[in-house]
Amino acid sequence: MSSKQGQLDKEKGNTSFKAGDYAMAVGHYSSAIVNDRKDYTLPLNRAAAYLKLGKYDDAERDCTTVLSLNISNAKALFRRSQARVGMGKLKEAEGDLRAAAKLEPSNVSITQEITKVTDAIKRSITISKTKPIDVTLNSKPTRRRIPITIVEDTVEKPSASGISSMSEKIEPFTQPVATKQTEIQPIQASKEERTSSTPQVTYTEAKRSRDDVKTSRVGGGIFRSDGPNTIFPTREVTVPKSNDAKAATYPITQNFPASTAPKSPSVPVPKTLYDLTKAWDMHPSTEERFRIITSVPPAQLPVLFQASLEPSFLASIVEIFRSASDEEKNASIVVEYLDALSKVPRIGTITLFLSEGERTVLRRLVEKVGVDKVNAVWRKV
């Protein structure tokens, strides 16, 4: 009974995995494992779902369980190597891949993965060698001996002549008060002169200037006794009182509906990584893919990818950004999204698995948008 229920749960898990619902697949596989703990394919399938979710610790543990049940399972070694790469355990991942290669020497995927991991290990060693060596400075200050000579205090009483000379020196400081007052007076006088020189406008002159220009309101409408009325909006017309028709000005402003620009074809906003990859495959053009990736707010990219960003998908995004950055208006957008992608978990490890051609495209993109504007992760590639 338990083995039959385990097979049913396994089939449900496979269906959920194919549909891209990896969390639901983990639940079904876990239920199947409870009903049948001897079937090593159940933890093997659950490890694949964990890899899709970026839960590398759980995937590594399930693969180890599979190897305890079936020690010669090359697929378990291969998936455990993928989990260890995600955890940064490159040496252990290389060991699993070489063990899997001995079991399946003709497997091309294993051979390619060994090459990628080996190159990643070499690059990580090169980067660690180029890091500057921290030099700890001597925190103890050097002390010097300075001879101190003690001089006896000598106090002299001030003489009367000295006090009088001091009072003579202090007296001049009380005199500039009068000079400050004399300096202010010319300034006040100049202000009065400017005020008196400004001509004042009389009431009669102001009324005459107002009467020269007459503002009338133009409006009206169509009024029907047996139907709806139509009222025209009021418009102001400024007409001078003089009969000179050439001097008449009519500043009429009329509101017209703004012309709407043609909207670009709607692209669905991806809410999950599955939606993003599905929309990416359905829209192969550069323009459509640029709209798809930029429809996601930059701050949401690390949450959307979590630890499931693959090197091939990153290379595809970089290629789209390189093509879109040809226009100046897109350069700042590309810089903003590159900064968001630099915050995706294990992004430094992902860049190590890019091919030489993909790394060249990334370097050209960085040079185009500005090396000083991008994150240090992209400058190291």
CORDALIN-V630597 format. One record per residue. N is the residue number from 0. RES is the residue in three letters. OMEGA is omega in radians with two decimals (none if undefined). NEAR is the number of other ideal C-beta (glycine too) atoms within 12 Angstrom. D_CENTER is the distance of its C-alpha to the mean C-alpha in Angstrom with 1 decimal. Layout:
n=N res=RES omega=OMEGA near=NEAR d_center=D_CENTER
n=N res=RES omega=OMEGA near=NEAR d_center=D_CENTER
This chain:
n=0 res=MET omega=-3.10 near=9 d_center=53.6
n=1 res=SER omega=-3.13 near=17 d_center=50.6
n=2 res=SER omega=3.10 near=18 d_center=50.1
n=3 res=LYS omega=3.11 near=13 d_center=50.2
n=4 res=GLN omega=3.10 near=20 d_center=47.6
n=5 res=GLY omega=3.11 near=28 d_center=45.5
n=6 res=GLN omega=3.09 near=22 d_center=45.7
n=7 res=LEU omega=3.11 near=20 d_center=44.9
n=8 res=ASP omega=3.12 near=31 d_center=41.7
n=9 res=LYS omega=3.11 near=33 d_center=40.9
n=10 res=GLU omega=3.08 near=22 d_center=41.2
n=11 res=LYS omega=3.11 near=25 d_center=39.0
n=12 res=GLY omega=3.11 near=35 d_center=36.4
n=13 res=ASN omega=3.11 near=26 d_center=36.7
n=14 res=THR omega=3.13 near=18 d_center=36.3
n=15 res=SER omega=3.13 near=29 d_center=33.1
n=16 res=PHE omega=3.13 near=29 d_center=31.7
n=17 res=LYS omega=3.13 near=18 d_center=32.5
n=18 res=ALA omega=3.14 near=18 d_center=30.9
n=19 res=GLY omega=3.11 near=22 d_center=27.6
n=20 res=ASP omega=-3.01 near=23 d_center=28.1
n=21 res=TYR omega=3.11 near=33 d_center=27.9
n=22 res=ALA omega=3.09 near=24 d_center=28.0
n=23 res=MET omega=3.11 near=25 d_center=31.2
n=24 res=ALA omega=3.11 near=33 d_center=32.5
n=25 res=VAL omega=3.13 near=32 d_center=32.2
n=26 res=GLY omega=-3.14 near=21 d_center=34.2
n=27 res=HIS omega=3.11 near=32 d_center=37.0
n=28 res=TYR omega=3.12 near=40 d_center=37.2
n=29 res=SER omega=3.09 near=29 d_center=37.5
n=30 res=SER omega=3.11 near=25 d_center=40.3
n=31 res=ALA omega=3.13 near=36 d_center=42.0
n=32 res=ILE omega=3.11 near=32 d_center=41.9
n=33 res=VAL omega=-3.12 near=20 d_center=43.6
n=34 res=ASN omega=-3.12 near=22 d_center=46.4
n=35 res=ASP omega=-3.09 near=25 d_center=46.8
n=36 res=ARG omega=-3.12 near=18 d_center=45.8
n=37 res=LYS omega=-3.12 near=18 d_center=47.7
n=38 res=ASP omega=-3.06 near=26 d_center=45.8
n=39 res=TYR omega=3.13 near=28 d_center=43.3
n=40 res=THR omega=-3.11 near=28 d_center=41.5
n=41 res=LEU omega=3.08 near=37 d_center=40.0
n=42 res=PRO omega=3.09 near=41 d_center=37.9
n=43 res=LEU omega=3.11 near=36 d_center=37.2
n=44 res=ASN omega=3.13 near=40 d_center=35.7
n=45 res=ARG omega=3.08 near=44 d_center=33.8
n=46 res=ALA omega=3.10 near=46 d_center=32.3
n=47 res=ALA omega=3.10 near=34 d_center=31.0
n=48 res=ALA omega=3.10 near=38 d_center=29.4
n=49 res=TYR omega=3.11 near=35 d_center=27.9
n=50 res=LEU omega=3.12 near=35 d_center=26.4
n=51 res=LYS omega=3.14 near=38 d_center=24.7
n=52 res=LEU omega=-3.13 near=31 d_center=23.2
n=53 res=GLY omega=3.13 near=30 d_center=22.1
n=54 res=LYS omega=-2.99 near=26 d_center=24.8
n=55 res=TYR omega=3.09 near=33 d_center=26.2
n=56 res=ASP omega=-3.14 near=22 d_center=28.6
n=57 res=ASP omega=3.11 near=30 d_center=30.3
n=58 res=ALA omega=3.11 near=39 d_center=30.6
n=59 res=GLU omega=-3.13 near=33 d_center=32.1
n=60 res=ARG omega=3.13 near=23 d_center=34.6
n=61 res=ASP omega=3.11 near=36 d_center=35.7
n=62 res=CYS omega=3.07 near=41 d_center=36.3
n=63 res=THR omega=3.08 near=27 d_center=38.4
n=64 res=THR omega=3.11 near=30 d_center=40.3
n=65 res=VAL omega=-3.13 near=35 d_center=41.0
n=66 res=LEU omega=3.06 near=29 d_center=42.3
n=67 res=SER omega=3.09 near=18 d_center=44.6
n=68 res=LEU omega=-3.12 near=22 d_center=46.1
n=69 res=ASN omega=-2.99 near=22 d_center=46.1
n=70 res=ILE omega=-3.08 near=16 d_center=45.8
n=71 res=SER omega=-3.13 near=16 d_center=45.9
n=72 res=ASN omega=-3.10 near=28 d_center=43.0
n=73 res=ALA omega=-3.13 near=30 d_center=40.9
n=74 res=LYS omega=3.10 near=29 d_center=38.2
n=75 res=ALA omega=3.09 near=36 d_center=37.6
n=76 res=LEU omega=-3.12 near=39 d_center=37.3
n=77 res=PHE omega=-3.12 near=38 d_center=34.8
n=78 res=ARG omega=3.08 near=41 d_center=32.6
n=79 res=ARG omega=3.08 near=43 d_center=32.9
n=80 res=SER omega=3.09 near=41 d_center=31.8
n=81 res=GLN omega=3.11 near=40 d_center=28.6
n=82 res=ALA omega=-3.12 near=37 d_center=28.0
n=83 res=ARG omega=3.02 near=34 d_center=28.7
n=84 res=VAL omega=3.10 near=39 d_center=26.3
n=85 res=GLY omega=3.12 near=39 d_center=23.5
n=86 res=MET omega=-3.12 near=26 d_center=24.8
n=87 res=GLY omega=3.12 near=24 d_center=25.0
n=88 res=LYS omega=-3.03 near=25 d_center=28.8
n=89 res=LEU omega=-3.14 near=31 d_center=29.4
n=90 res=LYS omega=3.12 near=20 d_center=33.1
n=91 res=GLU omega=3.11 near=26 d_center=34.0
n=92 res=ALA omega=3.10 near=37 d_center=32.3
n=93 res=GLU omega=3.11 near=29 d_center=34.4
n=94 res=GLY omega=3.10 near=22 d_center=37.5
n=95 res=ASP omega=-3.12 near=35 d_center=37.0
n=96 res=LEU omega=3.13 near=36 d_center=36.5
n=97 res=ARG omega=3.06 near=25 d_center=39.6
n=98 res=ALA omega=3.10 near=26 d_center=41.6
n=99 res=ALA omega=3.13 near=33 d_center=40.5
n=100 res=ALA omega=3.09 near=27 d_center=41.5
n=101 res=LYS omega=3.12 near=18 d_center=45.0
n=102 res=LEU omega=-3.13 near=22 d_center=45.3
n=103 res=GLU omega=-3.08 near=21 d_center=44.1
n=104 res=PRO omega=-3.08 near=14 d_center=44.5
n=105 res=SER omega=-3.12 near=12 d_center=44.1
n=106 res=ASN omega=-3.07 near=19 d_center=40.7
n=107 res=VAL omega=-3.12 near=13 d_center=38.4
n=108 res=SER omega=3.13 near=21 d_center=35.2
n=109 res=ILE omega=-3.14 near=30 d_center=36.2
n=110 res=THR omega=3.12 near=20 d_center=37.0
n=111 res=GLN omega=-3.13 near=17 d_center=33.8
n=112 res=GLU omega=3.08 near=33 d_center=31.8
n=113 res=ILE omega=3.12 near=30 d_center=34.1
n=114 res=THR omega=-3.14 near=21 d_center=33.2
n=115 res=LYS omega=-3.10 near=33 d_center=29.4
n=116 res=VAL omega=3.12 near=36 d_center=29.8
n=117 res=THR omega=3.10 near=26 d_center=32.2
n=118 res=ASP omega=3.13 near=24 d_center=30.0
n=119 res=ALA omega=3.11 near=35 d_center=27.1
n=120 res=ILE omega=3.13 near=27 d_center=29.5
n=121 res=LYS omega=-3.14 near=17 d_center=30.7
n=122 res=ARG omega=3.12 near=25 d_center=27.2
n=123 res=SER omega=3.09 near=26 d_center=26.4
n=124 res=ILE omega=3.12 near=16 d_center=29.7
n=125 res=THR omega=3.14 near=14 d_center=29.1
n=126 res=ILE omega=-3.13 near=19 d_center=25.7
n=127 res=SER omega=3.12 near=13 d_center=27.5
n=128 res=LYS omega=-3.10 near=11 d_center=30.4
n=129 res=THR omega=3.11 near=11 d_center=28.3
n=130 res=LYS omega=3.14 near=11 d_center=26.7
n=131 res=PRO omega=-3.14 near=7 d_center=28.5
n=132 res=ILE omega=3.12 near=8 d_center=31.2
n=133 res=ASP omega=3.13 near=6 d_center=31.0
n=134 res=VAL omega=-3.14 near=6 d_center=34.1
n=135 res=THR omega=-3.14 near=7 d_center=35.3
n=136 res=LEU omega=3.11 near=7 d_center=37.2
n=137 res=ASN omega=-3.08 near=7 d_center=40.5
n=138 res=SER omega=-3.11 near=6 d_center=39.9
n=139 res=LYS omega=3.14 near=7 d_center=43.6
n=140 res=PRO omega=3.09 near=7 d_center=44.6
n=141 res=THR omega=-3.11 near=7 d_center=47.8
n=142 res=ARG omega=3.11 near=6 d_center=50.7
n=143 res=ARG omega=3.10 near=6 d_center=53.5
n=144 res=ARG omega=3.14 near=6 d_center=57.0
n=145 res=ILE omega=3.12 near=6 d_center=57.9
n=146 res=PRO omega=-3.13 near=6 d_center=61.6
n=147 res=ILE omega=3.09 near=6 d_center=62.1
n=148 res=THR omega=-3.12 near=6 d_center=65.4
n=149 res=ILE omega=3.14 near=6 d_center=66.7
n=150 res=VAL omega=-3.14 near=6 d_center=68.3
n=151 res=GLU omega=-3.14 near=6 d_center=70.7
n=152 res=ASP omega=3.07 near=6 d_center=69.9
n=153 res=THR omega=-3.12 near=6 d_center=72.3
n=154 res=VAL omega=3.12 near=6 d_center=72.5
n=155 res=GLU omega=3.10 near=7 d_center=74.6
n=156 res=LYS omega=3.14 near=8 d_center=75.9
n=157 res=PRO omega=3.12 near=12 d_center=75.1
n=158 res=SER omega=-3.12 near=10 d_center=78.2
n=159 res=ALA omega=3.12 near=10 d_center=79.2
n=160 res=SER omega=3.13 near=10 d_center=78.8
n=161 res=GLY omega=-3.14 near=13 d_center=75.2
n=162 res=ILE omega=3.14 near=13 d_center=74.4
n=163 res=SER omega=3.11 near=13 d_center=76.0
n=164 res=SER omega=3.10 near=13 d_center=74.0
n=165 res=MET omega=3.11 near=13 d_center=70.8
n=166 res=SER omega=3.09 near=15 d_center=71.7
n=167 res=GLU omega=3.13 near=12 d_center=72.3
n=168 res=LYS omega=-3.09 near=12 d_center=68.8
n=169 res=ILE omega=-3.03 near=12 d_center=67.2
n=170 res=GLU omega=-3.08 near=12 d_center=69.1
n=171 res=PRO omega=-3.08 near=11 d_center=67.4
n=172 res=PHE omega=3.13 near=10 d_center=64.0
n=173 res=THR omega=-3.06 near=12 d_center=65.4
n=174 res=GLN omega=-3.05 near=12 d_center=66.3
n=175 res=PRO omega=3.13 near=12 d_center=63.0
n=176 res=VAL omega=3.14 near=12 d_center=62.8
n=177 res=ALA omega=-3.14 near=11 d_center=65.4
n=178 res=THR omega=3.11 near=12 d_center=63.7
n=179 res=LYS omega=3.14 near=12 d_center=60.5
n=180 res=GLN omega=3.14 near=13 d_center=62.4
n=181 res=THR omega=3.13 near=14 d_center=64.1
n=182 res=GLU omega=-3.10 near=13 d_center=60.8
n=183 res=ILE omega=-3.03 near=14 d_center=59.4
n=184 res=GLN omega=3.13 near=14 d_center=62.3
n=185 res=PRO omega=-3.13 near=12 d_center=61.8
n=186 res=ILE omega=3.11 near=14 d_center=58.3
n=187 res=GLN omega=-3.14 near=14 d_center=59.5
n=188 res=ALA omega=-3.14 near=14 d_center=62.2
n=189 res=SER omega=3.11 near=13 d_center=59.9
n=190 res=LYS omega=3.13 near=14 d_center=57.8
n=191 res=GLU omega=3.13 near=13 d_center=61.1
n=192 res=GLU omega=-3.14 near=12 d_center=62.0
n=193 res=ARG omega=-3.14 near=11 d_center=58.7
n=194 res=THR omega=-3.11 near=12 d_center=59.1
n=195 res=SER omega=-3.12 near=11 d_center=62.7
n=196 res=SER omega=-3.12 near=10 d_center=61.9
n=197 res=THR omega=-3.11 near=10 d_center=59.4
n=198 res=PRO omega=3.12 near=8 d_center=61.4
n=199 res=GLN omega=-3.14 near=10 d_center=61.3
n=200 res=VAL omega=-3.14 near=12 d_center=61.0
n=201 res=THR omega=-3.12 near=10 d_center=63.8
n=202 res=TYR omega=-3.11 near=10 d_center=63.5
n=203 res=THR omega=3.13 near=10 d_center=65.7
n=204 res=GLU omega=3.12 near=13 d_center=63.4
n=205 res=ALA omega=3.12 near=12 d_center=60.3
n=206 res=LYS omega=-3.13 near=11 d_center=62.0
n=207 res=ARG omega=3.12 near=13 d_center=63.1
n=208 res=SER omega=3.09 near=14 d_center=59.6
n=209 res=ARG omega=-3.11 near=14 d_center=58.4
n=210 res=ASP omega=-3.13 near=14 d_center=61.2
n=211 res=ASP omega=-3.12 near=16 d_center=60.6
n=212 res=VAL omega=-3.13 near=19 d_center=57.5
n=213 res=LYS omega=-3.13 near=15 d_center=57.7
n=214 res=THR omega=3.12 near=19 d_center=54.8
n=215 res=SER omega=-3.14 near=17 d_center=55.6
n=216 res=ARG omega=-3.13 near=15 d_center=53.6
n=217 res=VAL omega=-3.14 near=19 d_center=53.7
n=218 res=GLY omega=3.10 near=14 d_center=53.3
n=219 res=GLY omega=3.14 near=13 d_center=55.5
n=220 res=GLY omega=3.10 near=13 d_center=55.5
n=221 res=ILE omega=-3.07 near=11 d_center=57.7
n=222 res=PHE omega=-3.11 near=12 d_center=59.7
n=223 res=ARG omega=3.14 near=10 d_center=61.5
n=224 res=SER omega=-3.08 near=7 d_center=64.1
n=225 res=ASP omega=-3.11 near=6 d_center=63.5
n=226 res=GLY omega=3.14 near=8 d_center=59.8
n=227 res=PRO omega=3.12 near=10 d_center=56.3
n=228 res=ASN omega=3.10 near=12 d_center=55.9
n=229 res=THR omega=-3.09 near=12 d_center=53.4
n=230 res=ILE omega=3.11 near=12 d_center=52.2
n=231 res=PHE omega=3.13 near=14 d_center=50.6
n=232 res=PRO omega=-3.11 near=16 d_center=47.9
n=233 res=THR omega=3.10 near=16 d_center=49.3
n=234 res=ARG omega=-3.13 near=18 d_center=48.7
n=235 res=GLU omega=3.11 near=19 d_center=49.8
n=236 res=VAL omega=3.13 near=19 d_center=52.0
n=237 res=THR omega=-3.08 near=20 d_center=53.1
n=238 res=VAL omega=3.06 near=22 d_center=56.7
n=239 res=PRO omega=-3.11 near=20 d_center=58.7
n=240 res=LYS omega=3.13 near=17 d_center=62.3
n=241 res=SER omega=-3.08 near=14 d_center=63.8
n=242 res=ASN omega=-3.11 near=9 d_center=65.2
n=243 res=ASP omega=-3.07 near=10 d_center=63.4
n=244 res=ALA omega=-3.11 near=10 d_center=61.4
n=245 res=LYS omega=-3.09 near=8 d_center=59.6
n=246 res=ALA omega=-3.08 near=14 d_center=58.0
n=247 res=ALA omega=3.10 near=17 d_center=56.7
n=248 res=THR omega=-3.08 near=16 d_center=52.9
n=249 res=TYR omega=3.12 near=17 d_center=51.2
n=250 res=PRO omega=-3.12 near=14 d_center=47.6
n=251 res=ILE omega=3.09 near=17 d_center=46.9
n=252 res=THR omega=-3.12 near=13 d_center=43.3
n=253 res=GLN omega=-3.10 near=13 d_center=42.8
n=254 res=ASN omega=3.07 near=8 d_center=39.7
n=255 res=PHE omega=3.12 near=7 d_center=39.0
n=256 res=PRO omega=-3.13 near=6 d_center=36.5
n=257 res=ALA omega=3.14 near=6 d_center=33.4
n=258 res=SER omega=-3.11 near=6 d_center=33.1
n=259 res=THR omega=3.14 near=6 d_center=30.3
n=260 res=ALA omega=3.13 near=6 d_center=28.4
n=261 res=PRO omega=-3.10 near=6 d_center=28.8
n=262 res=LYS omega=3.09 near=8 d_center=26.1
n=263 res=SER omega=3.14 near=14 d_center=24.6
n=264 res=PRO omega=-3.07 near=12 d_center=25.6
n=265 res=SER omega=3.09 near=12 d_center=23.9
n=266 res=VAL omega=-3.11 near=24 d_center=21.6
n=267 res=PRO omega=3.13 near=19 d_center=21.3
n=268 res=VAL omega=-3.12 near=18 d_center=17.9
n=269 res=PRO omega=3.11 near=28 d_center=17.7
n=270 res=LYS omega=3.11 near=16 d_center=17.7
n=271 res=THR omega=3.10 near=24 d_center=18.5
n=272 res=LEU omega=3.09 near=31 d_center=18.3
n=273 res=TYR omega=3.10 near=25 d_center=21.9
n=274 res=ASP omega=-3.12 near=21 d_center=21.2
n=275 res=LEU omega=-3.13 near=34 d_center=18.4
n=276 res=THR omega=3.12 near=26 d_center=20.9
n=277 res=LYS omega=3.11 near=17 d_center=23.7
n=278 res=ALA omega=3.13 near=25 d_center=22.2
n=279 res=TRP omega=3.14 near=31 d_center=21.1
n=280 res=ASP omega=-3.09 near=17 d_center=24.8
n=281 res=MET omega=-3.11 near=16 d_center=26.2
n=282 res=HIS omega=-3.03 near=24 d_center=24.5
n=283 res=PRO omega=-3.07 near=14 d_center=25.0
n=284 res=SER omega=-3.11 near=17 d_center=24.5
n=285 res=THR omega=-3.11 near=23 d_center=21.5
n=286 res=GLU omega=-3.13 near=20 d_center=21.0
n=287 res=GLU omega=-3.13 near=24 d_center=21.1
n=288 res=ARG omega=3.08 near=29 d_center=18.8
n=289 res=PHE omega=3.08 near=31 d_center=16.1
n=290 res=ARG omega=-3.13 near=26 d_center=16.6
n=291 res=ILE omega=-3.06 near=33 d_center=16.5
n=292 res=ILE omega=3.13 near=41 d_center=13.2
n=293 res=THR omega=3.04 near=30 d_center=11.5
n=294 res=SER omega=3.07 near=27 d_center=13.5
n=295 res=VAL omega=3.09 near=31 d_center=11.3
n=296 res=PRO omega=-3.09 near=18 d_center=8.5
n=297 res=PRO omega=-3.12 near=24 d_center=5.1
n=298 res=ALA omega=-3.11 near=15 d_center=5.7
n=299 res=GLN omega=-3.09 near=24 d_center=9.1
n=300 res=LEU omega=3.11 near=32 d_center=8.9
n=301 res=PRO omega=3.12 near=25 d_center=9.9
n=302 res=VAL omega=-3.11 near=22 d_center=12.4
n=303 res=LEU omega=-3.11 near=31 d_center=13.7
n=304 res=PHE omega=-3.03 near=33 d_center=14.3
n=305 res=GLN omega=3.12 near=23 d_center=15.2
n=306 res=ALA omega=-3.06 near=31 d_center=17.7
n=307 res=SER omega=3.12 near=34 d_center=19.0
n=308 res=LEU omega=-3.13 near=37 d_center=17.1
n=309 res=GLU omega=3.13 near=29 d_center=19.9
n=310 res=PRO omega=-3.13 near=32 d_center=20.2
n=311 res=SER omega=3.13 near=18 d_center=21.7
n=312 res=PHE omega=3.07 near=28 d_center=19.0
n=313 res=LEU omega=3.12 near=39 d_center=16.4
n=314 res=ALA omega=3.11 near=28 d_center=18.8
n=315 res=SER omega=3.10 near=28 d_center=19.2
n=316 res=ILE omega=3.14 near=40 d_center=15.5
n=317 res=VAL omega=3.12 near=40 d_center=15.7
n=318 res=GLU omega=3.10 near=28 d_center=18.9
n=319 res=ILE omega=3.13 near=33 d_center=17.6
n=320 res=PHE omega=-3.13 near=37 d_center=14.8
n=321 res=ARG omega=3.12 near=29 d_center=17.6
n=322 res=SER omega=-3.10 near=23 d_center=19.9
n=323 res=ALA omega=-3.10 near=33 d_center=17.6
n=324 res=SER omega=3.06 near=33 d_center=16.6
n=325 res=ASP omega=3.07 near=19 d_center=20.3
n=326 res=GLU omega=-3.06 near=18 d_center=19.8
n=327 res=GLU omega=-3.10 near=13 d_center=18.5
n=328 res=LYS omega=-3.12 near=12 d_center=16.7
n=329 res=ASN omega=-3.06 near=27 d_center=14.4
n=330 res=ALA omega=-3.13 near=24 d_center=13.5
n=331 res=SER omega=3.11 near=20 d_center=10.8
n=332 res=ILE omega=3.14 near=25 d_center=9.3
n=333 res=VAL omega=3.12 near=37 d_center=9.8
n=334 res=VAL omega=-3.14 near=27 d_center=8.2
n=335 res=GLU omega=-3.12 near=26 d_center=4.8
n=336 res=TYR omega=3.03 near=38 d_center=5.7
n=337 res=LEU omega=3.09 near=42 d_center=7.4
n=338 res=ASP omega=3.11 near=24 d_center=5.0
n=339 res=ALA omega=3.12 near=30 d_center=4.2
n=340 res=LEU omega=3.11 near=38 d_center=7.9
n=341 res=SER omega=3.13 near=30 d_center=8.9
n=342 res=LYS omega=3.08 near=24 d_center=8.7
n=343 res=VAL omega=-3.14 near=35 d_center=11.1
n=344 res=PRO omega=3.11 near=24 d_center=14.5
n=345 res=ARG omega=-3.13 near=33 d_center=16.9
n=346 res=ILE omega=3.11 near=34 d_center=14.8
n=347 res=GLY omega=3.10 near=28 d_center=17.1
n=348 res=THR omega=-3.13 near=33 d_center=20.1
n=349 res=ILE omega=-3.14 near=36 d_center=18.9
n=350 res=THR omega=3.11 near=36 d_center=18.7
n=351 res=LEU omega=-3.09 near=32 d_center=22.2
n=352 res=PHE omega=3.06 near=36 d_center=23.6
n=353 res=LEU omega=3.10 near=34 d_center=22.6
n=354 res=SER omega=-3.11 near=22 d_center=25.7
n=355 res=GLU omega=3.09 near=16 d_center=26.6
n=356 res=GLY omega=3.11 near=13 d_center=26.1
n=357 res=GLU omega=3.09 near=27 d_center=22.7
n=358 res=ARG omega=3.10 near=25 d_center=21.8
n=359 res=THR omega=3.10 near=18 d_center=23.3
n=360 res=VAL omega=3.13 near=27 d_center=21.2
n=361 res=LEU omega=3.11 near=38 d_center=18.0
n=362 res=ARG omega=3.13 near=23 d_center=19.6
n=363 res=ARG omega=3.10 near=22 d_center=20.5
n=364 res=LEU omega=3.14 near=37 d_center=17.0
n=365 res=VAL omega=3.11 near=32 d_center=15.8
n=366 res=GLU omega=-3.08 near=20 d_center=18.8
n=367 res=LYS omega=-3.10 near=27 d_center=18.4
n=368 res=VAL omega=3.13 near=33 d_center=14.9
n=369 res=GLY omega=-3.09 near=19 d_center=15.9
n=370 res=VAL omega=-3.10 near=20 d_center=16.3
n=371 res=ASP omega=-3.09 near=12 d_center=15.4
n=372 res=LYS omega=-3.05 near=21 d_center=12.0
n=373 res=VAL omega=3.13 near=32 d_center=10.6
n=374 res=ASN omega=-3.11 near=26 d_center=10.4
n=375 res=ALA omega=3.12 near=18 d_center=14.0
n=376 res=VAL omega=-3.10 near=25 d_center=14.0
n=377 res=TRP omega=3.13 near=36 d_center=14.2
n=378 res=ARG omega=-3.13 near=21 d_center=16.7
n=379 res=LYS omega=-3.06 near=25 d_center=19.0
n=380 res=VAL omega=none near=35 d_center=19.6
